[in-house]
Amino acid sequence: MFKTLLATLGASSVLLASCTQQVESKNVAQAPTTPSTVEVQQTTQKPQERTPDVVYVPTPTEVVDKMLSMAKVGKNDILFDLGSGDGRIPITAAQRFGTRGTGIDIDPERIKEANANAKKAGVTDKVTFLQQDLFKSDFSKATVVTLYLLPELNVKLRPQLFKQLKPGTRIVSHAFDMGDWKPEQTANVNGRTVYYWTIPKEVPANLR
Ligand SMILES: C[S@@+](CC[C@H](N)C(=O)[O-])C[C@H]1O[C@@H](n2cnc3c(N)ncnc32)[C@H](O)[C@@H]1O
């Protein structure tokens, strides 16, 4: 009888100890914390979907200016920068011409940086930055598309440009052409080439 009582007490204390541990660890997990602003921002960021197709290299200011002037960007345009880096192209267009713009970048750090730059420039009402893979993005509302990618990425993107964009939409690319799709204009800025195209009414047979 005494032995049975001891065994029962032993089992109960083991059970109680494990319950206490569970409650304690629950309390630790639920304990109120005071995270810093940085931690809050990090937890609300989406993880990066995959490795970027091209590393971040910013377009120099004078080339940005040329891209915007070649595309005759204005107040009524909707500009999409596909692979937008620190946001300088849509931000400059918004500051100078009141253009509404969207920047798309796969890298969450670039999106964070672009949003901070838009805030500093006072154009958060005009520009939006989306963390997306540009090859899966909807840029069909664009009247101007800007690019600084790589030659093979421009060629890969070409069918989507033809599919999504309205005839007359202007496209400017820093440094890289579009393969067989010949540009309507080119310009040289301090040794860097800017290419310009408009979306035709019909896709030329050799580019289908
Ligand atoms: C050469 S930088 C150009 C940045 C900016 N457009 C400029 O001209 O200053 C290319 C950018 O494309 C982004 N990128 C690379 N692959 C991408 C993808 N699949 N989807 C969206 N962004 C991408 C990179 O993170 C990088 O910021």
The ligand as a Gaussian input file, in Angstrom:
#p B3LYP/6-31G(d) Opt

LIG

0 1
 C       21.642000      46.864000     -62.688000
 S       20.485000      47.116000     -61.377000
 C       19.550000      48.499000     -62.006000
 C       18.904000      49.337000     -60.927000
 C       18.111000      50.566000     -61.432000
 N       17.144000      50.206000     -62.426000
 C       19.030000      51.589000     -61.989000
 O       19.077000      51.690000     -63.237000
 O       19.711000      52.285000     -61.207000
 C       19.384000      45.711000     -61.620000
 C       18.382000      45.457000     -60.513000
 O       17.538000      44.392000     -60.919000
 C       17.191000      43.619000     -59.779000
 N       16.780000      42.284000     -60.256000
 C       17.560000      41.285000     -60.712000
 N       16.815000      40.233000     -61.105000
 C       15.515000      40.576000     -60.901000
 C       14.278000      39.915000     -61.110000
 N       14.181000      38.693000     -61.630000
 N       13.135000      40.579000     -60.766000
 C       13.185000      41.832000     -60.227000
 N       14.345000      42.482000     -60.003000
 C       15.492000      41.890000     -60.349000
 C       18.438000      43.635000     -58.929000
 O       18.124000      43.355000     -57.575000
 C       18.961000      45.060000     -59.170000
 O       18.508000      45.943000     -58.177000

